[in-house]
Amino acid sequence: MEINVWNNCDYSQNVTFFYELVGKKISEEWTTRDFVVIGLGLVVCLIVILSNMMVMTAIFINQRFHFPIYFLLGNMAAADLFAGLAYVNLILNTGPWTSRLTKPQWFVRGALIDISLTASVANLLAVAVERHQTIITMQLHSQMSRRRVVLLVVFIWAVSISMGLVPSMFWNCECDLADCSTIAPLYSRRFLVFWALLNLLTFFVMVAVYARIFLYVRRRSRRATQYTTQLWHSQTIVNLMKTISMVLGAFVICWTPGLMTLLLDGLMGKDSHAQTYEKYCLVLAECNSLVNPIIYSLRDEDMRRTFKSILCWPCRRRCDQQGEPSPEFETAHLEDNNGCAMKEKDSASCTLTDAETDYRQAHLLMDG
């Protein structure tokens, strides 16, 4: 039985054959819709690449960011930068150019997108788990060693690369033409269902993690009101809700349409009419790589100052000539609001009251 199945596999068919099989038309000429999608995609890619390069540079040059949470943010920026490059590759091999692709080239095009987006989601989950561990244990920074951070980063990319190679290696529809997807004609519809459900499950895990963080910090904030003012208590809750709403809202807005499109295509095939809006969903999902640096980095005051230093670097000499103080990169040890040294090997650890600890944990969460 197994031998008969493999004998039915026909690897001689080209990409055009699979597109015609599922009724997905390959454009012979560029249409207005193609130009709109490509133009929007290129603009988003450019911003994604530049913004994530700036995040990675800021984390590298500023010693204040040499902590596990920022290393994870740097890896997330690398994944988002890779997503921008992968989408540029997709744009350069789409439309009328699709018919010129060989099957290996087509699988590479899809694998790059799968790897980049899987890595972005995995990094978001890693950041959520790290935040949970830090807040629950009432620490300013995670005690995770750099070795463990490196292993976590390697694991994230290993899983992402594996997910990207699955369709090209064995889980495609070359041996089962009835299972071909209408969005990605060489992909198996069952794989699309698996991939969509896996990412939706990751989303629900993130919701649970941040919900637990919120409930815990709110409970600790109520206990801290006897040491702090009611105004601070209210502001903590509001800012925390804003941060969580931004994180989860961005993920829902950017990912849910695309994931639901893949799920419907996997379950319903041609009846889902997924081809009508698939490109817009892909652009929207790519926007998540643009939103991530804003949510996790730009809310950090030190990160903003480092960004300003990077942007002002070309004009420093002119500023000096005009007698204005030029921006300098800050490499001093990180200090908290009460003057406690955060990264000094020989200094004694500062003793914090419960109220001060609650304040710092809430502040750290809001900055993230």
Secondary structure as a PSIPRED ss2 file (coil, helix, strand):
# PSIPRED VFORMAT (PSIPRED V4.0)

   1 M C   1.000  0.000  0.000
   2 E H   0.000  1.000  0.000
   3 I H   0.000  1.000  0.000
   4 N H   0.000  1.000  0.000
   5 V H   0.000  1.000  0.000
   6 W H   0.000  1.000  0.000
   7 N H   0.000  1.000  0.000
   8 N C   1.000  0.000  0.000
   9 C C   1.000  0.000  0.000
  10 D C   1.000  0.000  0.000
  11 Y C   1.000  0.000  0.000
  12 S C   1.000  0.000  0.000
  13 Q C   1.000  0.000  0.000
  14 N C   1.000  0.000  0.000
  15 V H   0.000  1.000  0.000
  16 T H   0.000  1.000  0.000
  17 F H   0.000  1.000  0.000
  18 F H   0.000  1.000  0.000
  19 Y H   0.000  1.000  0.000
  20 E H   0.000  1.000  0.000
  21 L H   0.000  1.000  0.000
  22 V H   0.000  1.000  0.000
  23 G C   1.000  0.000  0.000
  24 K C   1.000  0.000  0.000
  25 K C   1.000  0.000  0.000
  26 I C   1.000  0.000  0.000
  27 S C   1.000  0.000  0.000
  28 E C   1.000  0.000  0.000
  29 E C   1.000  0.000  0.000
  30 W C   1.000  0.000  0.000
  31 T C   1.000  0.000  0.000
  32 T H   0.000  1.000  0.000
  33 R H   0.000  1.000  0.000
  34 D H   0.000  1.000  0.000
  35 F H   0.000  1.000  0.000
  36 V H   0.000  1.000  0.000
  37 V H   0.000  1.000  0.000
  38 I H   0.000  1.000  0.000
  39 G H   0.000  1.000  0.000
  40 L H   0.000  1.000  0.000
  41 G H   0.000  1.000  0.000
  42 L H   0.000  1.000  0.000
  43 V H   0.000  1.000  0.000
  44 V H   0.000  1.000  0.000
  45 C H   0.000  1.000  0.000
  46 L H   0.000  1.000  0.000
  47 I H   0.000  1.000  0.000
  48 V H   0.000  1.000  0.000
  49 I H   0.000  1.000  0.000
  50 L H   0.000  1.000  0.000
  51 S H   0.000  1.000  0.000
  52 N H   0.000  1.000  0.000
  53 M H   0.000  1.000  0.000
  54 M H   0.000  1.000  0.000
  55 V H   0.000  1.000  0.000
  56 M H   0.000  1.000  0.000
  57 T H   0.000  1.000  0.000
  58 A H   0.000  1.000  0.000
  59 I H   0.000  1.000  0.000
  60 F H   0.000  1.000  0.000
  61 I H   0.000  1.000  0.000
  62 N C   1.000  0.000  0.000
  63 Q H   0.000  1.000  0.000
  64 R H   0.000  1.000  0.000
  65 F H   0.000  1.000  0.000
  66 H C   1.000  0.000  0.000
  67 F C   1.000  0.000  0.000
  68 P H   0.000  1.000  0.000
  69 I H   0.000  1.000  0.000
  70 Y H   0.000  1.000  0.000
  71 F H   0.000  1.000  0.000
  72 L H   0.000  1.000  0.000
  73 L H   0.000  1.000  0.000
  74 G H   0.000  1.000  0.000
  75 N H   0.000  1.000  0.000
  76 M H   0.000  1.000  0.000
  77 A H   0.000  1.000  0.000
  78 A H   0.000  1.000  0.000
  79 A H   0.000  1.000  0.000
  80 D H   0.000  1.000  0.000
  81 L H   0.000  1.000  0.000
  82 F H   0.000  1.000  0.000
  83 A H   0.000  1.000  0.000
  84 G H   0.000  1.000  0.000
  85 L H   0.000  1.000  0.000
  86 A H   0.000  1.000  0.000
  87 Y H   0.000  1.000  0.000
  88 V H   0.000  1.000  0.000
  89 N H   0.000  1.000  0.000
  90 L H   0.000  1.000  0.000
  91 I H   0.000  1.000  0.000
  92 L C   1.000  0.000  0.000
  93 N C   1.000  0.000  0.000
  94 T C   1.000  0.000  0.000
  95 G H   0.000  1.000  0.000
  96 P H   0.000  1.000  0.000
  97 W H   0.000  1.000  0.000
  98 T H   0.000  1.000  0.000
  99 S H   0.000  1.000  0.000
 100 R H   0.000  1.000  0.000
 101 L C   1.000  0.000  0.000
 102 T C   1.000  0.000  0.000
 103 K H   0.000  1.000  0.000
 104 P H   0.000  1.000  0.000
 105 Q H   0.000  1.000  0.000
 106 W H   0.000  1.000  0.000
 107 F H   0.000  1.000  0.000
 108 V H   0.000  1.000  0.000
 109 R H   0.000  1.000  0.000
 110 G H   0.000  1.000  0.000
 111 A H   0.000  1.000  0.000
 112 L H   0.000  1.000  0.000
 113 I H   0.000  1.000  0.000
 114 D H   0.000  1.000  0.000
 115 I H   0.000  1.000  0.000
 116 S H   0.000  1.000  0.000
 117 L H   0.000  1.000  0.000
 118 T H   0.000  1.000  0.000
 119 A H   0.000  1.000  0.000
 120 S H   0.000  1.000  0.000
 121 V H   0.000  1.000  0.000
 122 A H   0.000  1.000  0.000
 123 N H   0.000  1.000  0.000
 124 L H   0.000  1.000  0.000
 125 L H   0.000  1.000  0.000
 126 A H   0.000  1.000  0.000
 127 V H   0.000  1.000  0.000
 128 A H   0.000  1.000  0.000
 129 V H   0.000  1.000  0.000
 130 E H   0.000  1.000  0.000
 131 R H   0.000  1.000  0.000
 132 H H   0.000  1.000  0.000
 133 Q H   0.000  1.000  0.000
 134 T H   0.000  1.000  0.000
 135 I H   0.000  1.000  0.000
 136 I H   0.000  1.000  0.000
 137 T C   1.000  0.000  0.000
 138 M C   1.000  0.000  0.000
 139 Q C   1.000  0.000  0.000
 140 L C   1.000  0.000  0.000
 141 H C   1.000  0.000  0.000
 142 S C   1.000  0.000  0.000
 143 Q C   1.000  0.000  0.000
 144 M C   1.000  0.000  0.000
 145 S C   1.000  0.000  0.000
 146 R H   0.000  1.000  0.000
 147 R H   0.000  1.000  0.000
 148 R H   0.000  1.000  0.000
 149 V H   0.000  1.000  0.000
 150 V H   0.000  1.000  0.000
 151 L H   0.000  1.000  0.000
 152 L H   0.000  1.000  0.000
 153 V H   0.000  1.000  0.000
 154 V H   0.000  1.000  0.000
 155 F H   0.000  1.000  0.000
 156 I H   0.000  1.000  0.000
 157 W H   0.000  1.000  0.000
 158 A H   0.000  1.000  0.000
 159 V H   0.000  1.000  0.000
 160 S H   0.000  1.000  0.000
 161 I H   0.000  1.000  0.000
 162 S H   0.000  1.000  0.000
 163 M H   0.000  1.000  0.000
 164 G H   0.000  1.000  0.000
 165 L H   0.000  1.000  0.000
 166 V H   0.000  1.000  0.000
 167 P H   0.000  1.000  0.000
 168 S H   0.000  1.000  0.000
 169 M H   0.000  1.000  0.000
 170 F C   1.000  0.000  0.000
 171 W C   1.000  0.000  0.000
 172 N E   0.000  0.000  1.000
 173 C C   1.000  0.000  0.000
 174 E C   1.000  0.000  0.000
 175 C C   1.000  0.000  0.000
 176 D C   1.000  0.000  0.000
 177 L H   0.000  1.000  0.000
 178 A H   0.000  1.000  0.000
 179 D H   0.000  1.000  0.000
 180 C E   0.000  0.000  1.000
 181 S C   1.000  0.000  0.000
 182 T C   1.000  0.000  0.000
 183 I C   1.000  0.000  0.000
 184 A C   1.000  0.000  0.000
 185 P C   1.000  0.000  0.000
 186 L C   1.000  0.000  0.000
 187 Y E   0.000  0.000  1.000
 188 S E   0.000  0.000  1.000
 189 R H   0.000  1.000  0.000
 190 R H   0.000  1.000  0.000
 191 F H   0.000  1.000  0.000
 192 L H   0.000  1.000  0.000
 193 V H   0.000  1.000  0.000
 194 F H   0.000  1.000  0.000
 195 W H   0.000  1.000  0.000
 196 A H   0.000  1.000  0.000
 197 L H   0.000  1.000  0.000
 198 L H   0.000  1.000  0.000
 199 N H   0.000  1.000  0.000
 200 L H   0.000  1.000  0.000
 201 L H   0.000  1.000  0.000
 202 T H   0.000  1.000  0.000
 203 F H   0.000  1.000  0.000
 204 F H   0.000  1.000  0.000
 205 V H   0.000  1.000  0.000
 206 M H   0.000  1.000  0.000
 207 V H   0.000  1.000  0.000
 208 A H   0.000  1.000  0.000
 209 V H   0.000  1.000  0.000
 210 Y H   0.000  1.000  0.000
 211 A H   0.000  1.000  0.000
 212 R H   0.000  1.000  0.000
 213 I H   0.000  1.000  0.000
 214 F H   0.000  1.000  0.000
 215 L H   0.000  1.000  0.000
 216 Y H   0.000  1.000  0.000
 217 V H   0.000  1.000  0.000
 218 R H   0.000  1.000  0.000
 219 R H   0.000  1.000  0.000
 220 R H   0.000  1.000  0.000
 221 S H   0.000  1.000  0.000
 222 R H   0.000  1.000  0.000
 223 R H   0.000  1.000  0.000
 224 A H   0.000  1.000  0.000
 225 T C   1.000  0.000  0.000
 226 Q C   1.000  0.000  0.000
 227 Y C   1.000  0.000  0.000
 228 T C   1.000  0.000  0.000
 229 T C   1.000  0.000  0.000
 230 Q H   0.000  1.000  0.000
 231 L H   0.000  1.000  0.000
 232 W H   0.000  1.000  0.000
 233 H H   0.000  1.000  0.000
 234 S H   0.000  1.000  0.000
 235 Q H   0.000  1.000  0.000
 236 T H   0.000  1.000  0.000
 237 I H   0.000  1.000  0.000
 238 V H   0.000  1.000  0.000
 239 N H   0.000  1.000  0.000
 240 L H   0.000  1.000  0.000
 241 M H   0.000  1.000  0.000
 242 K H   0.000  1.000  0.000
 243 T H   0.000  1.000  0.000
 244 I H   0.000  1.000  0.000
 245 S H   0.000  1.000  0.000
 246 M H   0.000  1.000  0.000
 247 V H   0.000  1.000  0.000
 248 L H   0.000  1.000  0.000
 249 G H   0.000  1.000  0.000
 250 A H   0.000  1.000  0.000
 251 F H   0.000  1.000  0.000
 252 V H   0.000  1.000  0.000
 253 I H   0.000  1.000  0.000
 254 C H   0.000  1.000  0.000
 255 W H   0.000  1.000  0.000
 256 T H   0.000  1.000  0.000
 257 P H   0.000  1.000  0.000
 258 G H   0.000  1.000  0.000
 259 L H   0.000  1.000  0.000
 260 M H   0.000  1.000  0.000
 261 T H   0.000  1.000  0.000
 262 L H   0.000  1.000  0.000
 263 L H   0.000  1.000  0.000
 264 L H   0.000  1.000  0.000
 265 D H   0.000  1.000  0.000
 266 G H   0.000  1.000  0.000
 267 L H   0.000  1.000  0.000
 268 M H   0.000  1.000  0.000
 269 G H   0.000  1.000  0.000
 270 K H   0.000  1.000  0.000
 271 D H   0.000  1.000  0.000
 272 S H   0.000  1.000  0.000
 273 H C   1.000  0.000  0.000
 274 A H   0.000  1.000  0.000
 275 Q H   0.000  1.000  0.000
 276 T H   0.000  1.000  0.000
 277 Y C   1.000  0.000  0.000
 278 E H   0.000  1.000  0.000
 279 K H   0.000  1.000  0.000
 280 Y H   0.000  1.000  0.000
 281 C H   0.000  1.000  0.000
 282 L H   0.000  1.000  0.000
 283 V H   0.000  1.000  0.000
 284 L H   0.000  1.000  0.000
 285 A H   0.000  1.000  0.000
 286 E H   0.000  1.000  0.000
 287 C H   0.000  1.000  0.000
 288 N H   0.000  1.000  0.000
 289 S H   0.000  1.000  0.000
 290 L H   0.000  1.000  0.000
 291 V H   0.000  1.000  0.000
 292 N H   0.000  1.000  0.000
 293 P H   0.000  1.000  0.000
 294 I H   0.000  1.000  0.000
 295 I H   0.000  1.000  0.000
 296 Y H   0.000  1.000  0.000
 297 S C   1.000  0.000  0.000
 298 L C   1.000  0.000  0.000
 299 R C   1.000  0.000  0.000
 300 D C   1.000  0.000  0.000
 301 E H   0.000  1.000  0.000
 302 D H   0.000  1.000  0.000
 303 M H   0.000  1.000  0.000
 304 R H   0.000  1.000  0.000
 305 R H   0.000  1.000  0.000
 306 T H   0.000  1.000  0.000
 307 F H   0.000  1.000  0.000
 308 K H   0.000  1.000  0.000
 309 S H   0.000  1.000  0.000
 310 I H   0.000  1.000  0.000
 311 L H   0.000  1.000  0.000
 312 C H   0.000  1.000  0.000
 313 W H   0.000  1.000  0.000
 314 P H   0.000  1.000  0.000
 315 C H   0.000  1.000  0.000
 316 R H   0.000  1.000  0.000
 317 R H   0.000  1.000  0.000
 318 R H   0.000  1.000  0.000
 319 C H   0.000  1.000  0.000
 320 D H   0.000  1.000  0.000
 321 Q H   0.000  1.000  0.000
 322 Q C   1.000  0.000  0.000
 323 G C   1.000  0.000  0.000
 324 E C   1.000  0.000  0.000
 325 P C   1.000  0.000  0.000
 326 S C   1.000  0.000  0.000
 327 P C   1.000  0.000  0.000
 328 E C   1.000  0.000  0.000
 329 F C   1.000  0.000  0.000
 330 E C   1.000  0.000  0.000
 331 T C   1.000  0.000  0.000
 332 A C   1.000  0.000  0.000
 333 H C   1.000  0.000  0.000
 334 L C   1.000  0.000  0.000
 335 E E   0.000  0.000  1.000
 336 D C   1.000  0.000  0.000
 337 N C   1.000  0.000  0.000
 338 N C   1.000  0.000  0.000
 339 G C   1.000  0.000  0.000
 340 C C   1.000  0.000  0.000
 341 A E   0.000  0.000  1.000
 342 M C   1.000  0.000  0.000
 343 K C   1.000  0.000  0.000
 344 E C   1.000  0.000  0.000
 345 K C   1.000  0.000  0.000
 346 D C   1.000  0.000  0.000
 347 S C   1.000  0.000  0.000
 348 A C   1.000  0.000  0.000
 349 S C   1.000  0.000  0.000
 350 C C   1.000  0.000  0.000
 351 T C   1.000  0.000  0.000
 352 L C   1.000  0.000  0.000
 353 T C   1.000  0.000  0.000
 354 D H   0.000  1.000  0.000
 355 A H   0.000  1.000  0.000
 356 E H   0.000  1.000  0.000
 357 T H   0.000  1.000  0.000
 358 D H   0.000  1.000  0.000
 359 Y H   0.000  1.000  0.000
 360 R H   0.000  1.000  0.000
 361 Q H   0.000  1.000  0.000
 362 A H   0.000  1.000  0.000
 363 H H   0.000  1.000  0.000
 364 L H   0.000  1.000  0.000
 365 L H   0.000  1.000  0.000
 366 M H   0.000  1.000  0.000
 367 D H   0.000  1.000  0.000
 368 G C   1.000  0.000  0.000
